[in-house]
Structures are given as C-alpha cells and as structure tokens.
C-alpha cells in the first residue's frame, strides 16, 4: 500500500471512529503517528481529506475536522436523495445477480440487527448500512456517480446518524433496504428510485428531531 493511501485510511478511519471528533485539529504529526509514514505522504493525505470535504485545511496549522450544521445536514441528505435514487434506478437495470445476492444478504443482516438490538447493534448497523449503500453504487455501474457520492456517504457516517434513531426508525430503515432489493430484483427502476428517495428523506427527518 502506498504511503499516502496508508495515511489517508488511518486518519479517515480515526474520524469515523470518533478519535478525531468534529472541530478537532489533526496535525501532520498526528497523521504520521497514526499511520507510521513520513511527513510528506501525511501532508498529502490531509490534502485529500480536504478535497473530499471532511476537513478544513490551513497552511502550517494542519486540518480541522468539519462540523456539520443543520443546514449542512439537510443539504447532504437532499443531494443523496437525488443522486442515490438515480443510482438505484440504474442498478435496477444493470446490476448482476451476484450483486443482487450481496445486497439481499446485507439487507437481511441489517433487518435482523434492527429487530434484535443486542449490545453493539448501532455500530454493526452503521457498518452494514454503509456497505449496502456502497454496494448499491457499485451495482449502478457508474464510477462517476460513485465518486460524487463518496463524500456524501462519508459525511453521513461522521454524523453517526443511527445514534439518533429510535427503534422504530431502525426497523423502518432496514425495511427500506429489503424493499429496495425486491425492486431491484424485479428490475423496476421507478420503484427502486422511489424507495431510495423515501429512505434517504426519512433519515433526514429523523435527524431533525
């Protein structure tokens, strides 16, 4: 693995895990210590995170993890509703049977976690949800769409949306994934797009409480 990629993954993983919470500063030395690389690739990794909108970068002062306002959150979910519904429609037309089986497995696992709610279920649901949405973008066969959506999905992970969900919200979100897989399997692009749009906007409303 290239040094820049190693540093990038180490710092990005720290942001997702909460080791670098919103508003906290990440210096080049922090990136060096987190990844074991030299300063040059650490600096480039911070620039990459800045380009993705995960940190603000100030010359000679390092990076600061983005703090999301309510308006930022609304915009992120509105953009996701538009773009992911388009991706779902594409996936309904071009997804392979193997990709559909993977999505079905992820949806079933998330539904089980949402129903049982055993210790650590929120972290597992967040992981399953992220895998599902990224797998769906793969199934849409649009690298351009995948690149555009990457930062929006990352922002949702940083906001830890599932920690604000009620048990009913968790069940609903999981059920949307199950229904979406059914729409994809039926090759119904309009149905898939409608379910995805409802799914993302329901998440947006949950965050407003």
N, C-alpha and C positions, 0 to 999 in steps of 0.2 A: 504493500500500500504506500502511495506517495506520501511524503511528509505533510504536505498541505492538507490532503484528504484526512490524514490521521488527526491533525489538529482541529480541523473543521468538525469532524464527527465527535471528538472529545468535548469541545466547547458546546456544540449544539445539543449533545446528549445531556450536558450539565444544565443547560437552560430548560430542557424538557423535564428533567428530574427535579427542578426547583433549587439546585445548588447555586444557580445564578438567578435569583428572582427578579421580576420586573423592577427597573430602577437601579439595579446593582451595577457596579463597574467591573469590567473584565479587562485587565491589562495584558500586554503581550507576555509578561512574565507568568501571569495566571495561565494563559494558553500553553506556554512552554511547560509549566509544571503539570498541567492536566494531561498533556499528550506525550511529553518526552522528546519533543522536536526542538529545533533551534528557533531563534527569533524570526528569521526571515519567513519560513512557512507559517509560523504562528501569526505573524502580521498579515499574511495573505489570507489566512483562514478567517480572521476578523473582517477583512475587506469583503470576503464572500458572504459572510453573515449579514454585513451591512447592505450588500446588494440585494439580498433576499428580504430585507425589511425586518430582520429580527433584532438588530442592534443599531444604535446611533454611534457613529464613529467620529471622534475628534482627534485631529493630528496631535501626536505626542502625549495624549491623555488616555488612550485606549478606547474601549467601547462601553456603552451603557445599554443594558437590555431594555427593549421597548416596553413602555407602559401603555396598555390599551385602554382608551376611554370608551364610554358607552357609544359614542358616535363611531369610533373606530370599529367596535364590535358589530354594530349594525351594518356598516358598510361591508365588512368582511363576509357576513352571512348573506347579505343581498347579492354580492358578487358570486359567492358559492352557489346560491340558488339558481342564478342564471347559467353559470358555467357547468356545474355538475349535472344539471338537468339535461343540458346539451350532450354532455358526455354519456349520460345514461341512455339517451336516445340512440347515440352512435353504437354503444355497446350492445344494445338490443339487436342491432343489425349485423354486427361483425364479431362478437365475442365467440371464442371457441368453446366447445363442450367442456374441455378441461378447465378453462377459466370459469365457466358457469358452475362447475362442481366445486371449485375452490371458494367462490363467493357463497355458495349454498352452505358449505362447511363452516365458514366464518360466521354467517348469519345465524346458523343453528347454535353455535357455541355462545355467541353473544346473547341470544334469547335465553339460553339455559342459565348463564351468569346473571342476567337481569331478573330471572324468576327466583333463583336460589339465594342470591345476595349473601354469599358466605364471605368470611374475612378476606379482605383484599380484592373484592369484586370490582370496585371502581377502577383500580389500576388495570385489571385484566380487561374490563370492558373498554377502557380507553385504548388499550393496545389492539384489541380485536377490531374496534371501530376504525382506527387508523389503517390497519391492514386491509379492511374491507374497502374503504374509500380509495386507497392507493391501488388495490387490485382492480377496482372498477375502472379507474383511469387507464390502467394497462389494457383492460378489455376493450376500451373505446378505440384503441389503436390510433391515438393521436398524440405523438410526442410533444407537439406544440402545446396542446391543451394541458398535458401533464406538467410541463414546465411552468405554465401560467398558474396552475392550481397549487403547485407545491408550497409556495409561501403562504397561501390562504389556509391550507390544511395545517401547516406548521403553526400558524398563529392560533388556530383553534386548540391545538394541543397545549400550547403555552398557557392559554386562558383556563385550562383544566375545566372545561365546561361540565363534565359529568359530575364533578363535586357539587354542582348546584342543582342537580336533577333530583326530583322526588322519585320514589319507587315507581309511580305511575309513568313518569317521564322515561325512565329506563326501559320499562316494558314497551312503551309506545315506540321508542327509538328502535329497539330490537325488532319489533313487529314490522316497522317500515322496511328494514333490511330484508326480512323474509318475503314481504310482498314484492319488493323490488326484484329479488331473484326470480320470483314467479313471473313477473312481467318480462324480464329478460329471457327467461326460458321459453315464453310464448312468442318471443320476437316482436313484442308490441312496443314500438318506440314511443308512442304517445303516452301509453300507460306508464312506462318506465320513467319518462321525463316528469310526468305529473306526480308520481310517488316521490321522486327525488326532491322536487321543488317543495312539496309539503313537508318532507323530512327535514330539510335544512331550515325552512322558515319556522317550524315547530321548535327547533333547537334555539333559534333566535329569540322566540317568545319566552322560552324557559329562562334565558339569561336576563331577561328584563325584570324578573320578579325580585 
